[in-house]
Amino acid sequence: MTNKKLITLFFFLLSQGVYAQVFETHLMTLTGNLPKGITSDRVCVIIHEMAETEDQMMVKKLHLNLKAMGIDAIQYLYYNQFYGGQDVYRKTFALLQKREIKVLMFLEVSNQGFTLTLAPMGTTQSVDFNTKAWQVKGQTMNEVLIRLANKMKTLDLPYSNYLIPEHPEFKTQIRLFNGTHFPRYPSQLKRFPLVVSLFSTLAIDEDLLNEDQLYYLMKYNEKVAKKNNRIQKIFSDYPFKVEFLEDQSDAELLKKRYQYILRYAYMPGEKLRKSLGYALDATQTQYISTIPVEGNRTLRTMGKQKKVYKFYIQKTANGDLYAGRYYDADITWEEALYNFKSLMMMEFKK
């Protein structure tokens, strides 16, 4: 049995000095021109801040300034929630397309200051790396906004955004399944393989990248490979058939006759439970998560707005979701994966 203390230690070591970054902005080709439609198309602002430092007042200030510039920012997302699972990303991206968003604005906040990057939204993924992006940096958000405003003053832009929302909108509730929520594990896993969806490496035309970008891409893919290797180690004692595959949609997996796929979601607890079909109780301020420890179970409480990972199994044929017998969310993906797999194995042994 995998030692949970070692999982936590591994995650700690892997995280040191590896602050998660917006990989798109490192791999974009930058230009001196703003994206077409910045003052006529709908914009989604994607915010990336250091862990546990989300600043609602900063976002409100940002929105008021964008509104004054005629930029129709109709949707705001936090980056780690946009990429809070492969299926989460797919469904969130589809939502952005449905809302006819054409421009993405990435705001990165770090110890080094603020970085604002604007790019056209892609048609099959968030960013098409063949297109060019505009970027500005500053020590404060005011510096960044002033430079954006000054750039806009030098251009003859068509203004047609007149119904811009008064406040930033973060509502992006998505449903992660189309069928039935089952609070158990699929017993058919004793006969059919479980597909475990791996983290995705980046495959980009090297001709588009400079030397620094190629180095960044190589390091990024190395980190992904380490995470995928960790997934396989956690499943090393799984007693049934398992296949580790690159991320694919349910439809693609169904064509290959795979029926059960293990996925995860990363969201604030309240939003996560709603997306996975759990019953909600407005009176609760915390959720109880079941944690396996040395063949037994213990309980952990977490605030309902605490961001957590939760694994689940999806049936490709009908969209049914198997959430497991226990709510086993945790603060890292490794711990959440270990929880789900271990509790499932304990259940199958009965």
C-alpha positions in Angstrom: 0.0 0.0 0.0 1.3 3.5 -0.9 2.4 5.5 2.1 0.3 8.7 2.3 3.0 10.6 4.2 5.4 9.9 1.3 2.8 11.2 -1.2 2.6 14.5 0.7 6.4 14.8 1.0 6.8 14.1 -2.7 4.3 16.8 -3.6 6.1 19.3 -1.3 9.4 18.6 -2.9 8.0 18.8 -6.4 6.4 22.1 -5.6 9.4 23.9 -4.3 10.6 26.5 -6.7 8.1 25.4 -9.3 5.4 28.0 -9.0 2.6 27.1 -11.5 2.7 29.5 -14.4 0.4 30.3 -17.3 2.2 28.2 -19.9 0.4 30.0 -22.8 2.0 33.3 -22.2 5.5 31.8 -22.2 4.9 30.2 -25.6 3.0 32.9 -27.5 4.6 34.9 -30.2 4.3 38.6 -29.1 3.5 41.5 -31.3 3.2 45.3 -31.0 -0.5 45.1 -32.0 -3.5 44.6 -29.9 -5.9 41.8 -30.9 -8.5 42.9 -33.4 -11.9 43.3 -31.7 -10.5 44.4 -28.3 -13.2 47.1 -28.2 -15.9 45.4 -30.3 -15.8 41.7 -29.3 -16.5 39.9 -26.0 -13.5 39.3 -23.7 -12.8 36.7 -21.0 -10.3 37.7 -18.3 -8.3 34.7 -16.9 -6.6 35.6 -13.6 -3.6 33.8 -12.2 -2.4 34.7 -8.7 -0.2 33.1 -6.2 -1.9 30.4 -4.1 -4.5 31.6 -1.6 -4.1 35.3 -2.5 -7.2 35.9 -4.7 -8.1 39.6 -4.3 -11.7 40.5 -5.2 -11.0 44.2 -4.8 -8.2 44.1 -7.3 -10.5 42.3 -9.8 -13.3 44.9 -9.3 -10.7 47.7 -9.9 -9.5 45.9 -13.0 -13.1 45.6 -14.3 -13.9 49.2 -13.8 -10.8 50.3 -15.7 -11.5 47.9 -18.6 -15.1 49.1 -18.8 -13.8 52.7 -19.0 -11.6 51.7 -21.9 -14.6 50.1 -23.7 -13.4 46.5 -23.2 -16.4 44.2 -22.8 -15.0 41.7 -20.2 -18.1 39.6 -19.8 -16.5 36.6 -18.1 -13.8 36.2 -15.4 -12.1 32.9 -14.6 -9.3 31.9 -12.2 -6.6 30.1 -14.2 -6.3 27.1 -11.9 -10.1 26.5 -12.2 -10.1 26.9 -16.0 -7.5 24.1 -16.0 -9.1 22.3 -13.0 -9.2 18.9 -14.9 -9.2 18.0 -18.5 -13.0 17.6 -18.7 -13.4 20.8 -16.7 -11.3 22.6 -19.3 -13.2 21.1 -22.2 -16.6 22.0 -20.9 -15.5 25.5 -19.7 -13.9 26.2 -23.1 -17.2 25.1 -24.8 -19.0 27.6 -22.5 -16.8 30.4 -23.6 -17.4 29.5 -27.2 -21.2 29.5 -26.6 -20.9 33.0 -25.1 -19.1 34.0 -28.3 -16.0 35.2 -26.6 -13.3 36.2 -29.1 -10.4 37.6 -27.0 -8.7 36.2 -23.9 -6.9 38.5 -21.4 -4.5 36.8 -19.1 -3.6 38.6 -15.9 -0.7 37.1 -14.0 0.2 38.3 -10.4 3.4 37.3 -8.8 6.2 38.6 -6.6 7.8 40.1 -9.7 4.7 42.2 -10.5 1.9 42.1 -13.0 1.7 40.8 -16.5 -1.2 41.4 -18.9 -1.4 39.3 -22.1 -4.1 39.7 -24.7 -4.6 37.1 -27.5 -7.4 35.9 -29.8 -9.2 32.9 -28.5 -8.6 29.7 -30.4 -11.2 27.6 -32.2 -10.1 24.2 -30.8 -8.2 25.3 -27.7 -7.9 28.4 -25.6 -5.0 29.8 -27.6 -3.9 29.2 -31.1 -0.1 29.5 -31.0 0.0 30.5 -34.7 -1.6 33.8 -33.8 0.2 36.7 -32.1 -0.4 38.2 -28.7 0.2 41.6 -27.1 1.8 41.8 -23.6 2.7 44.4 -21.1 4.4 44.2 -17.7 4.6 46.5 -14.6 5.3 46.6 -10.9 1.7 47.5 -10.1 -1.6 46.9 -11.8 -1.9 50.7 -12.3 1.2 50.7 -14.5 -0.1 47.9 -16.6 -3.5 49.5 -17.1 -2.0 52.9 -18.0 0.2 51.2 -20.6 -2.8 49.4 -22.0 -4.8 52.6 -22.1 -1.9 54.5 -23.8 -1.6 51.8 -26.4 -5.3 52.0 -27.2 -5.1 55.8 -27.6 -2.6 55.3 -30.4 -5.0 53.2 -32.4 -8.1 53.9 -34.4 -10.3 51.3 -32.8 -14.0 50.7 -33.6 -16.0 51.0 -30.4 -19.2 49.0 -30.2 -19.2 47.7 -26.7 -22.0 49.7 -24.9 -23.6 47.1 -22.7 -20.6 46.2 -20.5 -21.5 44.6 -17.2 -21.1 46.8 -14.1 -19.3 44.1 -12.1 -17.0 41.2 -12.9 -18.8 38.0 -13.5 -17.2 34.8 -12.1 -20.3 32.5 -12.5 -19.1 29.5 -14.6 -21.0 26.6 -13.1 -20.7 23.6 -15.3 -22.2 20.1 -15.0 -19.6 17.4 -15.4 -21.9 14.6 -16.4 -25.0 14.0 -18.5 -26.3 10.8 -16.9 -26.9 9.7 -13.3 -24.8 10.4 -10.2 -24.0 7.1 -8.5 -22.5 7.2 -4.9 -20.6 4.0 -5.5 -17.9 2.4 -7.7 -18.8 0.5 -11.0 -18.6 -3.2 -10.2 -17.9 -3.9 -13.9 -14.3 -2.7 -13.3 -13.6 -6.3 -12.3 -14.2 -7.2 -16.0 -13.6 -4.1 -18.0 -10.4 -1.9 -17.9 -10.3 1.4 -16.2 -8.8 4.2 -18.3 -6.7 6.6 -16.3 -6.4 9.9 -18.1 -2.8 11.2 -17.9 -1.7 14.8 -17.7 -1.1 16.2 -21.2 2.3 17.2 -22.6 2.5 20.2 -25.0 3.1 19.5 -28.6 3.9 22.7 -30.5 5.6 23.4 -33.8 9.2 24.1 -32.8 9.5 26.5 -35.7 7.2 28.9 -33.8 9.4 29.0 -30.7 12.7 30.7 -29.8 15.5 29.1 -27.8 14.1 30.2 -24.4 10.6 29.0 -25.3 11.9 25.6 -26.4 13.7 25.3 -23.1 10.6 26.3 -21.2 8.5 23.7 -23.2 11.1 21.0 -22.5 11.0 21.7 -18.7 7.2 21.9 -18.7 6.9 18.5 -20.4 9.4 17.0 -18.0 7.2 18.1 -15.1 4.2 16.5 -16.8 6.1 13.2 -17.3 7.0 13.2 -13.5 3.3 13.6 -12.6 2.3 10.9 -15.0 4.9 8.6 -13.6 3.5 9.3 -10.1 0.0 8.4 -11.2 1.2 5.0 -12.4 3.1 4.4 -9.1 -0.1 5.2 -7.1 -1.9 2.5 -9.2 0.9 0.0 -8.9 -1.1 -2.2 -6.5 -4.5 -1.9 -8.3 -5.7 -5.5 -8.7 -7.7 -5.1 -12.0 -6.9 -4.1 -15.5 -5.9 -0.4 -15.9 -4.7 1.5 -19.0 -2.9 4.9 -18.8 -3.9 7.0 -21.9 -3.5 10.5 -23.1 -6.5 12.7 -22.4 -9.4 12.1 -24.8 -13.1 13.0 -24.9 -15.7 10.5 -23.9 -16.8 10.1 -27.6 -13.2 9.3 -28.6 -12.8 6.7 -25.9 -16.2 5.2 -26.7 -15.1 4.7 -30.3 -12.2 2.6 -29.0 -14.6 0.7 -26.8 -13.4 2.0 -23.5 -16.3 2.3 -21.1 -14.9 3.7 -17.8 -12.5 6.6 -17.4 -11.0 8.1 -14.3 -11.1 11.9 -14.3 -10.7 14.7 -11.7 -12.0 18.1 -11.0 -10.4 21.0 -9.0 -12.8 23.6 -7.7 -14.0 25.3 -4.5 -15.8 22.6 -2.5 -19.3 24.0 -2.9 -18.9 24.4 -6.7 -17.2 21.0 -7.0 -20.0 19.2 -5.2 -22.6 20.9 -7.4 -20.8 20.1 -10.6 -20.5 16.4 -9.6 -24.2 16.1 -8.6 -24.0 16.0 -4.8 -26.9 17.1 -2.7 -26.2 20.6 -1.2 -27.0 21.9 2.2 -27.0 25.7 2.5 -26.6 25.4 6.3 -23.2 23.7 6.1 -20.0 25.7 6.4 -17.7 22.7 6.0 -17.6 19.4 4.2 -16.4 16.1 5.6 -13.9 14.2 3.5 -13.1 10.5 4.1 -9.4 9.7 4.1 -7.9 6.2 4.0 -5.1 5.6 6.5 -3.4 2.2 6.8 -6.4 0.2 5.8 -8.9 2.2 7.9 -10.7 5.4 7.3 -10.5 8.8 9.1 -12.4 12.1 8.5 -11.2 15.5 7.6 -13.2 18.7 7.6 -12.6 21.4 4.9 -14.3 24.8 4.4 -16.9 24.7 1.7 -15.0 27.3 -0.4 -11.6 25.6 0.0 -10.3 24.5 -3.4 -9.9 20.7 -3.5 -9.4 17.9 -6.0 -11.9 15.1 -6.4 -11.6 12.0 -8.6 -14.5 10.3 -10.2 -15.3 7.6 -12.8 -17.3 8.5 -15.9 -19.1 6.0 -18.1 -18.5 7.0 -21.7 -21.6 5.3 -23.2 -24.2 7.3 -21.2 -22.5 10.0 -19.2 -23.1 8.3 -15.8 -20.8 9.5 -13.0 -19.5 7.2 -10.3 -18.4 9.5 -7.4 -17.4 6.6 -5.1 -19.0 5.6 -1.8 -17.3 8.4 0.1 -16.7 12.0 -0.5 -12.9 11.8 -0.6 -11.7 15.2 -1.9 -8.3 16.5 -0.8 -6.0 19.5 -1.2 -3.5 17.9 -3.7 -4.3 15.8 -6.8 -2.0 13.1 -5.5 -3.7 12.7 -2.2 -7.1 12.9 -3.9 -6.1 10.1 -6.3 -4.7 8.0 -3.5 -8.0 8.5 -1.6 -10.3 7.4 -4.4 -8.2 4.5 -5.5 -7.6 3.1 -2.0 -11.2 3.5 -0.9 -12.4 1.8 -4.1 -10.0 -1.2 -3.5 -11.2 -1.5 0.1 -14.8 -1.6 -1.1 -14.0 -4.3 -3.8 -12.4 -6.5 -1.1 -15.6 -6.8 0.9 
